[in-house]
Amino acid sequence: MTDRKRSYTTHFLLMAVLTAAALASVNFLAMEYRARLDLTADQRFTLSEGTERLLSSLADPVVVTYYVDEEPPAKRINLERDVRDKLQELAASSGGKLEYKIERISNADVATKRSELEKKNITPVMDVLATGSDASAAVRGIQGYYSSLEVRHGAAEPLVINGVVNLVDEMDEGREHRVDTLEFDITFTVLQMRSKGTKAPLKRMLKSLSEPVQVVSLLTEHMPAKNPKLGQTIRDAMAELQRLGGQNVRYREQLIPWGMQPSREIASYATMTEEATVDPNQPSRSGPNYYFALLALAIGDREYVVTDLKDQTTVQQVLERVDPAVYELVKPRARLAMVLPPEAAPGMEGMG
């Protein structure tokens, strides 16, 4: 009987210990993930109406790269996790219009990557090391680490948000860029890129196209006597354009043979000359006092014609004329709107 009581007692104590351990584990996990569960419950990660409207209007996704120290200060041990969680929630709520990736910077890589990061305008953020967090805390030094977001959209030059921090103490509440402000920071940066109309290099613009640019050259066999190789220079430039853009550049040539009269539709694009034109392969052969050397570019329903090509003697000079044409085709269209007072609306039915 005594042995049986002792067995029951041992069993009861064992169950009590296991139950206590389980409760402790649940309590620990609740504390660890409570913030994220609460954030989901109160919809803090739901995109604002303005952000949803902006993202839905974008033809290309916003791509965010987070550059972060692989070994941050002890104070920022959870920094990468907090930023990653926020970006993950924003990406999930964006309907595919926001993508992100993470680039970790190790201590061994800092020396070799510093110049590369500086070229991208990525700079370290500084934390003041103090003995405490109250007003009487003494400063012990300053520690730098990387925590920056590079925002890309379409063909625009990427912009960088430096100094992203998570809320660790009261001093962090006054920081300009925090985890809880990332939605605003990213949205504002995209708006800056659109309003400034920042132009990227030609190669980047071509590589970022969502659909190929169609390029047609209209050339005559005869060329100006002052620049008889113009037609060939244009052909060489288009070959280079195809090399830069790959599958995003579709090119074809339309050649007007010697002596053929242009149609009325394209006659206005002819370049007139004071002297007779020549055959590039037979300079002694004279042609009419006009020639065609133009490029027609189109992306979707947008079109642009590069005319007045006459003084270009190098491939680079031709590409310099093509560069702004491609930009005009890819840059966001400006939208104009008139805001009328409510009482003015009823009288506008017959306008337009």
C-alpha positions in Angstrom: 0.0 0.0 0.0 2.8 2.3 0.9 4.5 1.6 -2.4 1.3 2.4 -4.3 0.9 5.8 -2.5 4.6 6.6 -3.3 4.0 5.7 -7.0 0.9 8.0 -7.1 2.9 10.8 -5.4 5.8 10.4 -7.9 3.4 10.4 -10.8 1.6 13.5 -9.6 4.9 15.4 -9.0 6.1 14.4 -12.5 2.9 15.6 -14.1 3.1 18.9 -12.2 6.7 19.5 -13.4 5.8 18.7 -17.1 2.7 21.0 -16.9 4.8 23.8 -15.4 7.4 23.4 -18.2 4.7 23.5 -20.9 3.1 26.6 -19.4 6.5 28.3 -19.3 7.2 27.4 -22.9 3.8 28.8 -24.0 4.4 31.9 -22.0 7.8 32.4 -23.6 6.5 31.9 -27.1 3.6 34.3 -26.4 6.0 37.0 -25.3 8.2 36.4 -28.3 5.4 36.5 -30.9 2.8 38.7 -29.1 3.8 41.8 -31.0 3.5 40.2 -34.4 0.1 38.5 -33.5 -1.2 41.8 -32.2 0.0 43.7 -35.3 -1.8 41.2 -37.5 -5.0 41.5 -35.4 -5.2 45.3 -35.5 -4.4 45.3 -39.2 -1.3 47.5 -38.8 0.3 45.8 -41.8 -2.7 46.5 -44.0 -1.6 49.1 -46.6 -3.1 52.6 -46.4 -5.5 53.7 -49.2 -2.9 56.1 -50.6 -0.2 53.3 -50.8 -2.6 50.9 -52.4 -3.6 53.5 -55.0 0.0 54.3 -55.8 1.1 50.7 -56.1 -1.9 49.8 -58.3 -1.0 52.6 -60.7 2.5 51.3 -61.3 3.4 49.3 -64.4 6.5 47.9 -62.8 6.9 46.5 -59.3 8.9 48.3 -56.6 12.0 46.3 -55.7 13.5 47.0 -52.2 16.9 45.7 -51.3 17.8 45.8 -47.6 21.5 46.2 -46.8 22.2 45.2 -43.2 25.1 44.3 -41.1 25.5 40.6 -40.6 26.8 41.3 -37.1 24.9 44.4 -35.8 25.4 45.9 -32.3 24.0 43.9 -29.4 21.3 46.6 -29.1 20.2 45.9 -32.7 20.3 42.1 -32.5 16.7 41.8 -33.8 17.0 44.6 -36.4 17.1 42.4 -39.5 14.2 40.3 -38.3 12.0 43.3 -37.6 12.7 44.9 -40.9 12.3 41.6 -42.8 9.0 40.9 -41.1 7.8 44.4 -42.0 8.9 44.1 -45.7 7.3 40.6 -45.8 4.0 42.0 -44.7 4.1 44.9 -47.1 5.0 42.6 -50.0 2.1 40.2 -49.1 -0.3 43.2 -48.9 0.9 44.8 -52.2 -0.6 42.2 -54.6 2.8 41.6 -56.2 3.7 45.2 -56.7 6.4 45.2 -54.0 9.3 42.8 -53.9 12.2 42.7 -51.5 15.6 41.0 -50.9 18.2 41.1 -48.2 22.0 41.8 -48.7 24.0 41.0 -45.5 27.3 42.7 -45.1 29.8 40.8 -43.0 32.7 42.4 -41.2 35.1 40.8 -43.6 33.3 42.3 -46.6 33.0 45.9 -45.3 36.5 46.9 -46.4 36.0 45.6 -49.9 32.4 46.7 -50.3 32.7 50.2 -48.8 33.5 52.0 -52.0 30.7 50.0 -53.9 28.2 51.0 -51.2 29.3 54.6 -51.2 28.7 54.7 -55.0 25.1 53.6 -54.2 24.8 56.4 -51.5 24.6 53.7 -48.8 26.1 55.0 -45.6 26.3 53.6 -42.1 23.9 54.6 -39.3 25.4 55.6 -36.0 24.2 54.6 -32.5 25.3 56.5 -29.4 26.6 54.0 -26.8 25.6 55.1 -23.3 25.6 53.7 -19.8 21.8 53.8 -19.5 18.7 55.1 -21.2 17.7 57.9 -18.8 18.6 61.6 -18.9 21.7 61.1 -16.8 23.2 58.4 -19.0 26.9 58.9 -19.9 28.0 58.6 -23.4 30.6 55.8 -24.0 31.1 56.1 -27.7 29.5 55.8 -31.1 29.1 52.6 -33.1 28.3 52.4 -36.8 26.5 49.7 -38.7 24.6 49.3 -42.0 20.9 49.4 -42.2 19.7 50.9 -45.5 16.9 50.3 -48.1 17.6 50.7 -51.8 14.4 51.4 -53.7 14.1 50.6 -57.4 11.3 51.2 -59.7 11.3 50.9 -63.5 14.1 52.7 -65.3 14.6 55.5 -62.7 17.8 55.8 -60.8 17.4 53.9 -57.5 17.1 56.0 -54.3 18.4 55.0 -50.8 16.8 55.3 -47.4 19.7 55.2 -44.8 19.5 54.8 -41.1 16.6 52.3 -40.6 16.2 51.4 -37.0 13.9 49.3 -34.8 12.5 50.7 -31.6 14.7 49.6 -28.8 14.7 52.6 -26.4 13.2 56.1 -26.1 16.0 57.7 -28.2 14.8 55.6 -31.3 11.4 57.3 -31.3 12.9 60.4 -32.7 14.7 58.7 -35.5 13.7 59.7 -39.1 13.4 56.1 -40.5 12.0 53.4 -38.2 10.5 50.0 -38.9 7.0 51.4 -38.1 7.5 54.1 -40.8 8.7 51.9 -43.6 5.5 52.0 -45.6 5.5 55.8 -45.6 9.3 55.9 -46.3 9.0 53.6 -49.3 5.9 55.2 -50.7 7.4 58.7 -50.4 10.6 57.5 -52.1 8.6 56.1 -55.1 6.7 59.3 -55.4 10.0 61.2 -55.4 11.3 59.0 -58.2 8.2 59.6 -60.3 8.0 63.3 -59.7 11.7 63.9 -60.4 11.5 61.8 -63.5 15.1 60.6 -62.8 16.6 59.2 -66.0 18.6 56.0 -65.9 21.4 55.1 -68.3 20.3 53.9 -71.7 21.3 50.2 -71.0 19.3 50.2 -67.7 16.3 51.7 -69.4 16.4 49.0 -72.1 16.9 46.2 -69.6 14.0 47.3 -67.5 11.4 47.4 -70.3 8.2 45.4 -69.6 7.8 45.0 -73.4 10.3 45.4 -76.3 10.9 48.7 -78.0 10.2 48.5 -81.8 12.8 50.5 -83.8 12.5 51.1 -87.5 15.1 53.0 -89.5 14.1 54.8 -92.7 17.1 55.3 -94.9 17.8 56.2 -98.5 20.6 54.7 -100.5 21.9 58.2 -101.2 23.3 60.2 -98.3 24.6 63.7 -97.7 27.9 64.6 -99.4 29.2 66.0 -96.1 28.5 62.8 -94.3 28.2 59.9 -96.8 28.6 57.2 -94.2 25.6 58.4 -92.1 23.4 55.4 -93.1 26.1 52.9 -92.1 26.7 54.7 -88.8 23.0 54.5 -88.0 23.0 50.8 -88.8 26.1 50.3 -86.5 24.4 52.2 -83.7 21.3 50.0 -84.0 23.4 46.9 -83.7 24.9 48.4 -80.5 21.4 49.2 -79.3 20.4 45.6 -79.8 23.5 44.5 -77.9 22.6 46.8 -75.0 19.0 45.8 -74.8 19.1 42.2 -76.0 15.6 40.8 -76.5 14.1 44.2 -75.5 15.1 45.8 -78.8 13.4 44.8 -82.1 15.0 46.5 -85.1 14.3 46.5 -88.8 15.4 48.7 -91.6 13.3 50.2 -94.4 15.5 51.2 -97.3 14.3 53.6 -100.1 16.2 52.5 -103.2 18.1 54.9 -105.4 15.7 57.1 -107.5 12.5 55.9 -105.8 10.2 58.8 -104.9 9.0 58.7 -101.3 5.3 58.4 -100.6 3.3 61.5 -99.6 2.9 60.2 -96.0 6.6 60.2 -95.3 7.8 63.0 -97.7 7.6 65.6 -94.9 10.3 63.7 -92.9 12.9 64.1 -95.7 16.0 66.2 -94.9 16.7 68.7 -97.6 20.2 69.6 -98.7 21.7 72.5 -100.6 24.0 70.3 -102.6 23.4 66.9 -104.3 23.6 63.8 -102.3 26.0 60.9 -103.1 26.2 57.2 -103.2 28.3 56.1 -100.2 29.8 53.3 -102.3 30.4 55.5 -105.4 31.0 59.1 -104.2 31.0 60.4 -107.8 27.4 59.3 -108.3 25.1 62.3 -107.5 21.6 61.9 -106.1 18.7 64.3 -105.4 18.8 67.2 -102.9 17.2 65.3 -100.1 17.7 62.1 -98.1 16.0 60.1 -95.4 17.8 59.2 -92.1 15.3 58.8 -89.3 14.4 56.4 -86.5 10.9 55.6 -85.4 10.6 54.0 -81.9 7.5 52.6 -80.3 6.6 50.9 -77.1 3.0 49.9 -76.8 0.9 52.8 -77.8 3.7 55.3 -77.4 5.7 56.5 -80.4 8.7 58.8 -80.9 10.5 59.8 -84.1 14.2 60.8 -84.1 14.7 63.1 -87.1 17.3 65.5 -88.4 20.1 62.9 -88.2 22.9 64.5 -90.3 26.0 65.4 -88.4 26.4 62.1 -86.5 29.6 60.5 -87.5 30.0 58.0 -84.6 27.8 55.3 -83.0 27.9 57.2 -79.7 26.5 60.3 -81.3 23.6 58.4 -82.8 22.9 56.7 -79.4 22.9 60.1 -77.7 19.9 61.0 -79.9 18.2 57.7 -79.2 18.7 58.0 -75.4 16.1 60.8 -74.7 13.7 59.1 -77.1 13.7 55.9 -75.1 13.2 57.9 -71.9 10.2 59.7 -73.3 8.7 56.3 -74.1 9.3 54.8 -70.6 8.8 57.7 -68.2 5.4 57.8 -66.3 2.8 59.9 -68.0 1.8 63.0 -66.2 -1.9 63.2 -65.1 -3.5 66.6 -64.9 -6.7 67.0 -62.9 -9.0 70.0 -62.3 -10.5 70.3 -58.9 -13.8 72.2 -59.0 -16.0 73.3 -56.1 -19.1 71.1 -55.5 -21.5 73.8 -56.7 -19.7 74.1 -60.1 -20.2 70.5 -61.0 -23.9 70.5 -62.2 -23.2 73.2 -64.8 -20.4 71.3 -66.5 -22.5 68.7 -68.4 -22.4 70.6 -71.6 -18.7 71.4 -71.5 -16.2 69.7 -73.8 
